[in-house]
Amino acid sequence: MEITILAFGIAKDILGGIRVNITLNEPANIHALKQQLEHNYPPLKELASYMIAVNNNYASDTQTILSTDEIALIPPVSGG
């Protein structure tokens, strides 16, 4: 299945744009998505941490994803 990832902050720079399409085997979960993203974009591994949100909610690695889900890659956030 093909899913679209929305990337923000430094993740957008690493992926080369705000929207990126990724192909995954079904059924897919967040863990499989992270593995594919880190395979396609090795600099992601260098981030201290990042989160994946599915339909505006942070997702655990075991959460199943569908091609119709809105997926967001959220890098570490800092501020003061």
PDB file of N, CA, C and O in Angstrom:
ATOM      1  N   MET A   1       0.844  -1.173   0.000  1.00  0.00           N
ATOM      2  CA  MET A   1       0.000   0.000   0.000  1.00  0.00           C
ATOM      3  C   MET A   1       0.888   1.233   0.000  1.00  0.00           C
ATOM      4  O   MET A   1       2.019   1.199   0.484  1.00  0.00           O
ATOM      5  N   GLU A   2       0.374   2.300  -0.537  1.00  0.00           N
ATOM      6  CA  GLU A   2       1.116   3.555  -0.550  1.00  0.00           C
ATOM      7  C   GLU A   2       0.464   4.521   0.428  1.00  0.00           C
ATOM      8  O   GLU A   2      -0.753   4.705   0.432  1.00  0.00           O
ATOM      9  N   ILE A   3       1.306   5.136   1.257  1.00  0.00           N
ATOM     10  CA  ILE A   3       0.808   6.128   2.207  1.00  0.00           C
ATOM     11  C   ILE A   3       1.580   7.426   2.013  1.00  0.00           C
ATOM     12  O   ILE A   3       2.723   7.423   1.557  1.00  0.00           O
ATOM     13  N   THR A   4       0.946   8.517   2.362  1.00  0.00           N
ATOM     14  CA  THR A   4       1.578   9.828   2.296  1.00  0.00           C
ATOM     15  C   THR A   4       1.952  10.255   3.700  1.00  0.00           C
ATOM     16  O   THR A   4       1.138  10.196   4.621  1.00  0.00           O
ATOM     17  N   ILE A   5       3.200  10.687   3.853  1.00  0.00           N
ATOM     18  CA  ILE A   5       3.715  11.157   5.135  1.00  0.00           C
ATOM     19  C   ILE A   5       3.823  12.673   5.073  1.00  0.00           C
ATOM     20  O   ILE A   5       4.364  13.219   4.111  1.00  0.00           O
ATOM     21  N   LEU A   6       3.315  13.351   6.083  1.00  0.00           N
ATOM     22  CA  LEU A   6       3.516  14.788   6.240  1.00  0.00           C
ATOM     23  C   LEU A   6       4.688  14.973   7.191  1.00  0.00           C
ATOM     24  O   LEU A   6       4.695  14.408   8.285  1.00  0.00           O
ATOM     25  N   ALA A   7       5.677  15.758   6.784  1.00  0.00           N
ATOM     26  CA  ALA A   7       6.882  15.945   7.599  1.00  0.00           C
ATOM     27  C   ALA A   7       6.993  17.404   8.029  1.00  0.00           C
ATOM     28  O   ALA A   7       6.641  18.316   7.281  1.00  0.00           O
ATOM     29  N   PHE A   8       7.488  17.604   9.244  1.00  0.00           N
ATOM     30  CA  PHE A   8       7.608  18.943   9.805  1.00  0.00           C
ATOM     31  C   PHE A   8       9.009  19.171  10.338  1.00  0.00           C
ATOM     32  O   PHE A   8       9.727  18.216  10.637  1.00  0.00           O
ATOM     33  N   GLY A   9       9.405  20.445  10.460  1.00  0.00           N
ATOM     34  CA  GLY A   9      10.699  20.801  11.046  1.00  0.00           C
ATOM     35  C   GLY A   9      11.857  20.163  10.311  1.00  0.00           C
ATOM     36  O   GLY A   9      11.870  20.104   9.081  1.00  0.00           O
ATOM     37  N   ILE A  10      12.835  19.682  11.071  1.00  0.00           N
ATOM     38  CA  ILE A  10      14.029  19.067  10.502  1.00  0.00           C
ATOM     39  C   ILE A  10      13.674  17.819   9.696  1.00  0.00           C
ATOM     40  O   ILE A  10      14.383  17.479   8.749  1.00  0.00           O
ATOM     41  N   ALA A  11      12.597  17.136  10.054  1.00  0.00           N
ATOM     42  CA  ALA A  11      12.172  15.945   9.305  1.00  0.00           C
ATOM     43  C   ALA A  11      11.818  16.313   7.867  1.00  0.00           C
ATOM     44  O   ALA A  11      12.076  15.540   6.944  1.00  0.00           O
ATOM     45  N   LYS A  12      11.232  17.482   7.677  1.00  0.00           N
ATOM     46  CA  LYS A  12      10.905  17.955   6.332  1.00  0.00           C
ATOM     47  C   LYS A  12      12.177  18.121   5.512  1.00  0.00           C
ATOM     48  O   LYS A  12      12.203  17.779   4.329  1.00  0.00           O
ATOM     49  N   ASP A  13      13.226  18.640   6.128  1.00  0.00           N
ATOM     50  CA  ASP A  13      14.506  18.802   5.434  1.00  0.00           C
ATOM     51  C   ASP A  13      15.119  17.446   5.090  1.00  0.00           C
ATOM     52  O   ASP A  13      15.645  17.264   3.992  1.00  0.00           O
ATOM     53  N   ILE A  14      15.055  16.504   6.014  1.00  0.00           N
ATOM     54  CA  ILE A  14      15.632  15.170   5.790  1.00  0.00           C
ATOM     55  C   ILE A  14      14.895  14.443   4.666  1.00  0.00           C
ATOM     56  O   ILE A  14      15.526  13.804   3.825  1.00  0.00           O
ATOM     57  N   LEU A  15      13.567  14.536   4.646  1.00  0.00           N
ATOM     58  CA  LEU A  15      12.778  13.841   3.639  1.00  0.00           C
ATOM     59  C   LEU A  15      12.723  14.588   2.312  1.00  0.00           C
ATOM     60  O   LEU A  15      12.311  14.026   1.298  1.00  0.00           O
ATOM     61  N   GLY A  16      13.135  15.849   2.316  1.00  0.00           N
ATOM     62  CA  GLY A  16      13.167  16.615   1.075  1.00  0.00           C
ATOM     63  C   GLY A  16      11.853  17.265   0.696  1.00  0.00           C
ATOM     64  O   GLY A  16      11.673  17.668  -0.453  1.00  0.00           O
ATOM     65  N   GLY A  17      10.943  17.373   1.629  1.00  0.00           N
ATOM     66  CA  GLY A  17       9.676  18.036   1.352  1.00  0.00           C
ATOM     67  C   GLY A  17       8.666  17.762   2.437  1.00  0.00           C
ATOM     68  O   GLY A  17       8.873  16.916   3.307  1.00  0.00           O
ATOM     69  N   ILE A  18       7.568  18.491   2.370  1.00  0.00           N
ATOM     70  CA  ILE A  18       6.539  18.341   3.399  1.00  0.00           C
ATOM     71  C   ILE A  18       5.712  17.075   3.190  1.00  0.00           C
ATOM     72  O   ILE A  18       5.157  16.540   4.150  1.00  0.00           O
ATOM     73  N   ARG A  19       5.620  16.584   1.948  1.00  0.00           N
ATOM     74  CA  ARG A  19       4.858  15.365   1.654  1.00  0.00           C
ATOM     75  C   ARG A  19       5.757  14.356   0.950  1.00  0.00           C
ATOM     76  O   ARG A  19       6.452  14.683  -0.012  1.00  0.00           O
ATOM     77  N   VAL A  20       5.729  13.130   1.446  1.00  0.00           N
ATOM     78  CA  VAL A  20       6.514  12.046   0.864  1.00  0.00           C
ATOM     79  C   VAL A  20       5.641  10.798   0.826  1.00  0.00           C
ATOM     80  O   VAL A  20       4.923  10.507   1.783  1.00  0.00           O
ATOM     81  N   ASN A  21       5.703  10.067  -0.272  1.00  0.00           N
ATOM     82  CA  ASN A  21       4.968   8.807  -0.386  1.00  0.00           C
ATOM     83  C   ASN A  21       5.890   7.641  -0.070  1.00  0.00           C
ATOM     84  O   ASN A  21       7.040   7.604  -0.507  1.00  0.00           O
ATOM     85  N   ILE A  22       5.369   6.688   0.695  1.00  0.00           N
ATOM     86  CA  ILE A  22       6.106   5.485   1.100  1.00  0.00           C
ATOM     87  C   ILE A  22       5.237   4.271   0.763  1.00  0.00           C
ATOM     88  O   ILE A  22       4.023   4.290   0.966  1.00  0.00           O
ATOM     89  N   THR A  23       5.868   3.226   0.249  1.00  0.00           N
ATOM     90  CA  THR A  23       5.159   1.983  -0.030  1.00  0.00           C
ATOM     91  C   THR A  23       5.485   0.963   1.055  1.00  0.00           C
ATOM     92  O   THR A  23       6.652   0.715   1.360  1.00  0.00           O
ATOM     93  N   LEU A  24       4.443   0.376   1.631  1.00  0.00           N
ATOM     94  CA  LEU A  24       4.580  -0.641   2.679  1.00  0.00           C
ATOM     95  C   LEU A  24       3.751  -1.861   2.317  1.00  0.00           C
ATOM     96  O   LEU A  24       2.742  -1.755   1.619  1.00  0.00           O
ATOM     97  N   ASN A  25       4.182  -3.017   2.795  1.00  0.00           N
ATOM     98  CA  ASN A  25       3.373  -4.223   2.658  1.00  0.00           C
ATOM     99  C   ASN A  25       2.235  -4.177   3.666  1.00  0.00           C
ATOM    100  O   ASN A  25       2.394  -3.666   4.775  1.00  0.00           O
ATOM    101  N   GLU A  26       1.084  -4.715   3.271  1.00  0.00           N
ATOM    102  CA  GLU A  26      -0.052  -4.795   4.193  1.00  0.00           C
ATOM    103  C   GLU A  26      -0.048  -6.131   4.910  1.00  0.00           C
ATOM    104  O   GLU A  26       0.391  -7.117   4.318  1.00  0.00           O
ATOM    105  N   PRO A  27      -0.505  -6.225   6.135  1.00  0.00           N
ATOM    106  CA  PRO A  27      -0.859  -5.110   7.015  1.00  0.00           C
ATOM    107  C   PRO A  27       0.403  -4.407   7.503  1.00  0.00           C
ATOM    108  O   PRO A  27       1.447  -5.035   7.678  1.00  0.00           O
ATOM    109  N   ALA A  28       0.297  -3.118   7.717  1.00  0.00           N
ATOM    110  CA  ALA A  28       1.445  -2.327   8.154  1.00  0.00           C
ATOM    111  C   ALA A  28       1.162  -1.696   9.504  1.00  0.00           C
ATOM    112  O   ALA A  28       0.017  -1.408   9.851  1.00  0.00           O
ATOM    113  N   ASN A  29       2.240  -1.488  10.261  1.00  0.00           N
ATOM    114  CA  ASN A  29       2.106  -0.787  11.536  1.00  0.00           C
ATOM    115  C   ASN A  29       3.176   0.302  11.611  1.00  0.00           C
ATOM    116  O   ASN A  29       3.995   0.443  10.703  1.00  0.00           O
ATOM    117  N   ILE A  30       3.161   1.057  12.685  1.00  0.00           N
ATOM    118  CA  ILE A  30       4.083   2.179  12.844  1.00  0.00           C
ATOM    119  C   ILE A  30       5.531   1.700  12.864  1.00  0.00           C
ATOM    120  O   ILE A  30       6.407   2.362  12.306  1.00  0.00           O
ATOM    121  N   HIS A  31       5.791   0.571  13.493  1.00  0.00           N
ATOM    122  CA  HIS A  31       7.158   0.035  13.527  1.00  0.00           C
ATOM    123  C   HIS A  31       7.680  -0.211  12.105  1.00  0.00           C
ATOM    124  O   HIS A  31       8.807   0.166  11.785  1.00  0.00           O
ATOM    125  N   ALA A  32       6.870  -0.835  11.260  1.00  0.00           N
ATOM    126  CA  ALA A  32       7.269  -1.090   9.871  1.00  0.00           C
ATOM    127  C   ALA A  32       7.483   0.219   9.117  1.00  0.00           C
ATOM    128  O   ALA A  32       8.402   0.326   8.306  1.00  0.00           O
ATOM    129  N   LEU A  33       6.644   1.206   9.382  1.00  0.00           N
ATOM    130  CA  LEU A  33       6.793   2.511   8.742  1.00  0.00           C
ATOM    131  C   LEU A  33       8.115   3.158   9.137  1.00  0.00           C
ATOM    132  O   LEU A  33       8.839   3.666   8.280  1.00  0.00           O
ATOM    133  N   LYS A  34       8.433   3.142  10.434  1.00  0.00           N
ATOM    134  CA  LYS A  34       9.693   3.732  10.896  1.00  0.00           C
ATOM    135  C   LYS A  34      10.889   3.027  10.261  1.00  0.00           C
ATOM    136  O   LYS A  34      11.851   3.681   9.856  1.00  0.00           O
ATOM    137  N   GLN A  35      10.835   1.700  10.171  1.00  0.00           N
ATOM    138  CA  GLN A  35      11.936   0.959   9.554  1.00  0.00           C
ATOM    139  C   GLN A  35      12.118   1.370   8.099  1.00  0.00           C
ATOM    140  O   GLN A  35      13.244   1.566   7.642  1.00  0.00           O
ATOM    141  N   GLN A  36      11.011   1.502   7.370  1.00  0.00           N
ATOM    142  CA  GLN A  36      11.101   1.886   5.960  1.00  0.00           C
ATOM    143  C   GLN A  36      11.600   3.316   5.814  1.00  0.00           C
ATOM    144  O   GLN A  36      12.425   3.599   4.944  1.00  0.00           O
ATOM    145  N   LEU A  37      11.108   4.222   6.657  1.00  0.00           N
ATOM    146  CA  LEU A  37      11.570   5.609   6.608  1.00  0.00           C
ATOM    147  C   LEU A  37      13.069   5.699   6.882  1.00  0.00           C
ATOM    148  O   LEU A  37      13.786   6.413   6.181  1.00  0.00           O
ATOM    149  N   GLU A  38      13.543   4.980   7.895  1.00  0.00           N
ATOM    150  CA  GLU A  38      14.969   5.026   8.242  1.00  0.00           C
ATOM    151  C   GLU A  38      15.827   4.345   7.179  1.00  0.00           C
ATOM    152  O   GLU A  38      16.993   4.699   7.006  1.00  0.00           O
ATOM    153  N   HIS A  39      15.265   3.378   6.472  1.00  0.00           N
ATOM    154  CA  HIS A  39      15.978   2.746   5.361  1.00  0.00           C
ATOM    155  C   HIS A  39      16.094   3.725   4.194  1.00  0.00           C
ATOM    156  O   HIS A  39      17.162   3.866   3.599  1.00  0.00           O
ATOM    157  N   ASN A  40      14.989   4.400   3.872  1.00  0.00           N
ATOM    158  CA  ASN A  40      14.978   5.342   2.750  1.00  0.00           C
ATOM    159  C   ASN A  40      15.694   6.647   3.065  1.00  0.00           C
ATOM    160  O   ASN A  40      16.253   7.280   2.170  1.00  0.00           O
ATOM    161  N   TYR A  41      15.681   7.050   4.322  1.00  0.00           N
ATOM    162  CA  TYR A  41      16.253   8.336   4.751  1.00  0.00           C
ATOM    163  C   TYR A  41      17.129   8.112   5.984  1.00  0.00           C
ATOM    164  O   TYR A  41      16.704   8.432   7.094  1.00  0.00           O
ATOM    165  N   PRO A  42      18.344   7.568   5.819  1.00  0.00           N
ATOM    166  CA  PRO A  42      19.212   7.226   6.956  1.00  0.00           C
ATOM    167  C   PRO A  42      19.447   8.348   7.973  1.00  0.00           C
ATOM    168  O   PRO A  42      19.598   8.044   9.156  1.00  0.00           O
ATOM    169  N   PRO A  43      19.485   9.636   7.577  1.00  0.00           N
ATOM    170  CA  PRO A  43      19.680  10.677   8.598  1.00  0.00           C
ATOM    171  C   PRO A  43      18.597  10.707   9.683  1.00  0.00           C
ATOM    172  O   PRO A  43      18.820  11.274  10.753  1.00  0.00           O
ATOM    173  N   LEU A  44      17.434  10.110   9.426  1.00  0.00           N
ATOM    174  CA  LEU A  44      16.400  10.044  10.471  1.00  0.00           C
ATOM    175  C   LEU A  44      16.904   9.311  11.706  1.00  0.00           C
ATOM    176  O   LEU A  44      16.498   9.623  12.825  1.00  0.00           O
ATOM    177  N   LYS A  45      17.787   8.340  11.505  1.00  0.00           N
ATOM    178  CA  LYS A  45      18.329   7.570  12.629  1.00  0.00           C
ATOM    179  C   LYS A  45      19.123   8.454  13.583  1.00  0.00           C
ATOM    180  O   LYS A  45      19.282   8.120  14.757  1.00  0.00           O
ATOM    181  N   GLU A  46      19.623   9.584  13.077  1.00  0.00           N
ATOM    182  CA  GLU A  46      20.445  10.478  13.889  1.00  0.00           C
ATOM    183  C   GLU A  46      19.620  11.391  14.797  1.00  0.00           C
ATOM    184  O   GLU A  46      20.164  12.001  15.717  1.00  0.00           O
ATOM    185  N   LEU A  47      18.324  11.489  14.548  1.00  0.00           N
ATOM    186  CA  LEU A  47      17.480  12.301  15.426  1.00  0.00           C
ATOM    187  C   LEU A  47      17.395  11.629  16.790  1.00  0.00           C
ATOM    188  O   LEU A  47      17.310  10.405  16.884  1.00  0.00           O
ATOM    189  N   ALA A  48      17.418  12.429  17.834  1.00  0.00           N
ATOM    190  CA  ALA A  48      17.325  11.888  19.195  1.00  0.00           C
ATOM    191  C   ALA A  48      16.039  11.081  19.356  1.00  0.00           C
ATOM    192  O   ALA A  48      16.032  10.026  19.990  1.00  0.00           O
ATOM    193  N   SER A  49      14.983  11.574  18.790  1.00  0.00           N
ATOM    194  CA  SER A  49      13.697  10.879  18.814  1.00  0.00           C
ATOM    195  C   SER A  49      12.778  11.570  17.820  1.00  0.00           C
ATOM    196  O   SER A  49      12.986  12.727  17.454  1.00  0.00           O
ATOM    197  N   TYR A  50      11.780  10.854  17.402  1.00  0.00           N
ATOM    198  CA  TYR A  50      10.716  11.462  16.611  1.00  0.00           C
ATOM    199  C   TYR A  50       9.453  10.643  16.843  1.00  0.00           C
ATOM    200  O   TYR A  50       9.503   9.469  17.207  1.00  0.00           O
ATOM    201  N   MET A  51       8.340  11.290  16.624  1.00  0.00           N
ATOM    202  CA  MET A  51       7.052  10.636  16.850  1.00  0.00           C
ATOM    203  C   MET A  51       6.296  10.547  15.527  1.00  0.00           C
ATOM    204  O   MET A  51       6.519  11.329  14.603  1.00  0.00           O
ATOM    205  N   ILE A  52       5.416   9.589  15.471  1.00  0.00           N
ATOM    206  CA  ILE A  52       4.501   9.454  14.346  1.00  0.00           C
ATOM    207  C   ILE A  52       3.093   9.681  14.886  1.00  0.00           C
ATOM    208  O   ILE A  52       2.696   9.099  15.895  1.00  0.00           O
ATOM    209  N   ALA A  53       2.356  10.527  14.202  1.00  0.00           N
ATOM    210  CA  ALA A  53       0.954  10.751  14.554  1.00  0.00           C
ATOM    211  C   ALA A  53       0.079  10.170  13.442  1.00  0.00           C
ATOM    212  O   ALA A  53       0.383  10.307  12.257  1.00  0.00           O
ATOM    213  N   VAL A  54      -0.999   9.529  13.844  1.00  0.00           N
ATOM    214  CA  VAL A  54      -1.968   8.971  12.908  1.00  0.00           C
ATOM    215  C   VAL A  54      -3.305   9.632  13.195  1.00  0.00           C
ATOM    216  O   VAL A  54      -3.846   9.531  14.296  1.00  0.00           O
ATOM    217  N   ASN A  55      -3.821  10.307  12.184  1.00  0.00           N
ATOM    218  CA  ASN A  55      -5.108  11.000  12.324  1.00  0.00           C
ATOM    219  C   ASN A  55      -5.119  11.915  13.550  1.00  0.00           C
ATOM    220  O   ASN A  55      -6.067  11.912  14.335  1.00  0.00           O
ATOM    221  N   ASN A  56      -4.047  12.696  13.698  1.00  0.00           N
ATOM    222  CA  ASN A  56      -3.899  13.715  14.744  1.00  0.00           C
ATOM    223  C   ASN A  56      -3.685  13.172  16.148  1.00  0.00           C
ATOM    224  O   ASN A  56      -3.845  13.912  17.118  1.00  0.00           O
ATOM    225  N   ASN A  57      -3.326  11.899  16.283  1.00  0.00           N
ATOM    226  CA  ASN A  57      -3.028  11.312  17.591  1.00  0.00           C
ATOM    227  C   ASN A  57      -1.689  10.597  17.531  1.00  0.00           C
ATOM    228  O   ASN A  57      -1.405   9.876  16.574  1.00  0.00           O
ATOM    229  N   TYR A  58      -0.862  10.798  18.561  1.00  0.00           N
ATOM    230  CA  TYR A  58       0.407  10.077  18.610  1.00  0.00           C
ATOM    231  C   TYR A  58       0.134   8.577  18.594  1.00  0.00           C
ATOM    232  O   TYR A  58      -0.806   8.094  19.226  1.00  0.00           O
ATOM    233  N   ALA A  59       0.980   7.845  17.853  1.00  0.00           N
ATOM    234  CA  ALA A  59       0.759   6.413  17.660  1.00  0.00           C
ATOM    235  C   ALA A  59       1.872   5.588  18.287  1.00  0.00           C
ATOM    236  O   ALA A  59       3.032   5.999  18.303  1.00  0.00           O
ATOM    237  N   SER A  60       1.506   4.416  18.804  1.00  0.00           N
ATOM    238  CA  SER A  60       2.494   3.464  19.314  1.00  0.00           C
ATOM    239  C   SER A  60       3.026   2.644  18.138  1.00  0.00           C
ATOM    240  O   SER A  60       2.422   2.618  17.066  1.00  0.00           O
ATOM    241  N   ASP A  61       4.154   1.978  18.347  1.00  0.00           N
ATOM    242  CA  ASP A  61       4.770   1.185  17.284  1.00  0.00           C
ATOM    243  C   ASP A  61       3.881   0.044  16.800  1.00  0.00           C
ATOM    244  O   ASP A  61       4.048  -0.427  15.675  1.00  0.00           O
ATOM    245  N   THR A  62       2.955  -0.403  17.615  1.00  0.00           N
ATOM    246  CA  THR A  62       2.107  -1.536  17.237  1.00  0.00           C
ATOM    247  C   THR A  62       0.819  -1.126  16.523  1.00  0.00           C
ATOM    248  O   THR A  62       0.069  -1.981  16.053  1.00  0.00           O
ATOM    249  N   GLN A  63       0.565   0.169  16.442  1.00  0.00           N
ATOM    250  CA  GLN A  63      -0.678   0.619  15.811  1.00  0.00           C
ATOM    251  C   GLN A  63      -0.670   0.298  14.324  1.00  0.00           C
ATOM    252  O   GLN A  63       0.295   0.593  13.618  1.00  0.00           O
ATOM    253  N   THR A  64      -1.751  -0.306  13.857  1.00  0.00           N
ATOM    254  CA  THR A  64      -1.924  -0.606  12.441  1.00  0.00           C
ATOM    255  C   THR A  64      -2.280   0.674  11.698  1.00  0.00           C
ATOM    256  O   THR A  64      -3.002   1.527  12.214  1.00  0.00           O
ATOM    257  N   ILE A  65      -1.760   0.795  10.479  1.00  0.00           N
ATOM    258  CA  ILE A  65      -2.078   1.972   9.673  1.00  0.00           C
ATOM    259  C   ILE A  65      -2.722   1.543   8.357  1.00  0.00           C
ATOM    260  O   ILE A  65      -2.455   0.463   7.831  1.00  0.00           O
ATOM    261  N   LEU A  66      -3.568   2.415   7.849  1.00  0.00           N
ATOM    262  CA  LEU A  66      -4.276   2.200   6.594  1.00  0.00           C
ATOM    263  C   LEU A  66      -3.841   3.249   5.581  1.00  0.00           C
ATOM    264  O   LEU A  66      -3.335   4.307   5.958  1.00  0.00           O
ATOM    265  N   SER A  67      -4.032   2.964   4.311  1.00  0.00           N
ATOM    266  CA  SER A  67      -3.630   3.915   3.271  1.00  0.00           C
ATOM    267  C   SER A  67      -4.420   5.217   3.354  1.00  0.00           C
ATOM    268  O   SER A  67      -3.975   6.243   2.840  1.00  0.00           O
ATOM    269  N   THR A  68      -5.575   5.189   3.989  1.00  0.00           N
ATOM    270  CA  THR A  68      -6.412   6.385   4.109  1.00  0.00           C
ATOM    271  C   THR A  68      -6.082   7.234   5.338  1.00  0.00           C
ATOM    272  O   THR A  68      -6.621   8.329   5.493  1.00  0.00           O
ATOM    273  N   ASP A  69      -5.198   6.738   6.214  1.00  0.00           N
ATOM    274  CA  ASP A  69      -4.837   7.483   7.421  1.00  0.00           C
ATOM    275  C   ASP A  69      -3.979   8.698   7.083  1.00  0.00           C
ATOM    276  O   ASP A  69      -3.207   8.683   6.124  1.00  0.00           O
ATOM    277  N   GLU A  70      -4.127   9.745   7.887  1.00  0.00           N
ATOM    278  CA  GLU A  70      -3.235  10.900   7.791  1.00  0.00           C
ATOM    279  C   GLU A  70      -2.061  10.636   8.728  1.00  0.00           C
ATOM    280  O   GLU A  70      -2.242  10.517   9.940  1.00  0.00           O
ATOM    281  N   ILE A  71      -0.862  10.545   8.166  1.00  0.00           N
ATOM    282  CA  ILE A  71       0.340  10.205   8.920  1.00  0.00           C
ATOM    283  C   ILE A  71       1.251  11.425   8.967  1.00  0.00           C
ATOM    284  O   ILE A  71       1.535  12.029   7.933  1.00  0.00           O
ATOM    285  N   ALA A  72       1.706  11.787  10.156  1.00  0.00           N
ATOM    286  CA  ALA A  72       2.617  12.920  10.314  1.00  0.00           C
ATOM    287  C   ALA A  72       3.880  12.471  11.040  1.00  0.00           C
ATOM    288  O   ALA A  72       3.819  11.725  12.018  1.00  0.00           O
ATOM    289  N   LEU A  73       5.014  12.933  10.552  1.00  0.00           N
ATOM    290  CA  LEU A  73       6.318  12.678  11.161  1.00  0.00           C
ATOM    291  C   LEU A  73       6.698  13.933  11.930  1.00  0.00           C
ATOM    292  O   LEU A  73       6.888  14.999  11.345  1.00  0.00           O
ATOM    293  N   ILE A  74       6.808  13.798  13.247  1.00  0.00           N
ATOM    294  CA  ILE A  74       7.037  14.950  14.116  1.00  0.00           C
ATOM    295  C   ILE A  74       8.399  14.801  14.780  1.00  0.00           C
ATOM    296  O   ILE A  74       8.605  13.890  15.582  1.00  0.00           O
ATOM    297  N   PRO A  75       9.334  15.700  14.445  1.00  0.00           N
ATOM    298  CA  PRO A  75      10.679  15.632  15.025  1.00  0.00           C
ATOM    299  C   PRO A  75      10.688  16.153  16.456  1.00  0.00           C
ATOM    300  O   PRO A  75       9.679  16.665  16.943  1.00  0.00           O
ATOM    301  N   PRO A  76      11.837  16.020  17.133  1.00  0.00           N
ATOM    302  CA  PRO A  76      11.941  16.590  18.479  1.00  0.00           C
ATOM    303  C   PRO A  76      11.628  18.088  18.443  1.00  0.00           C
ATOM    304  O   PRO A  76      12.001  18.790  17.503  1.00  0.00           O
ATOM    305  N   VAL A  77      10.949  18.553  19.464  1.00  0.00           N
ATOM    306  CA  VAL A  77      10.565  19.962  19.546  1.00  0.00           C
ATOM    307  C   VAL A  77      11.316  20.597  20.701  1.00  0.00           C
ATOM    308  O   VAL A  77      11.416  20.024  21.786  1.00  0.00           O
ATOM    309  N   SER A  78      11.840  21.783  20.457  1.00  0.00           N
ATOM    310  CA  SER A  78      12.510  22.511  21.536  1.00  0.00           C
ATOM    311  C   SER A  78      12.002  23.941  21.542  1.00  0.00           C
ATOM    312  O   SER A  78      11.411  24.412  20.571  1.00  0.00           O
ATOM    313  N   GLY A  79      12.234  24.597  22.611  1.00  0.00           N
ATOM    314  CA  GLY A  79      11.785  25.977  22.700  1.00  0.00           C
ATOM    315  C   GLY A  79      12.073  26.532  24.072  1.00  0.00           C
ATOM    316  O   GLY A  79      12.617  25.851  24.940  1.00  0.00           O
ATOM    317  N   GLY A  80      11.704  27.758  24.247  1.00  0.00           N
ATOM    318  CA  GLY A  80      12.004  28.365  25.523  1.00  0.00           C
ATOM    319  C   GLY A  80      10.878  29.159  26.071  1.00  0.00           C
ATOM    320  O   GLY A  80      10.997  29.732  27.154  1.00  0.00           O
TER     321      GLY A  80
END
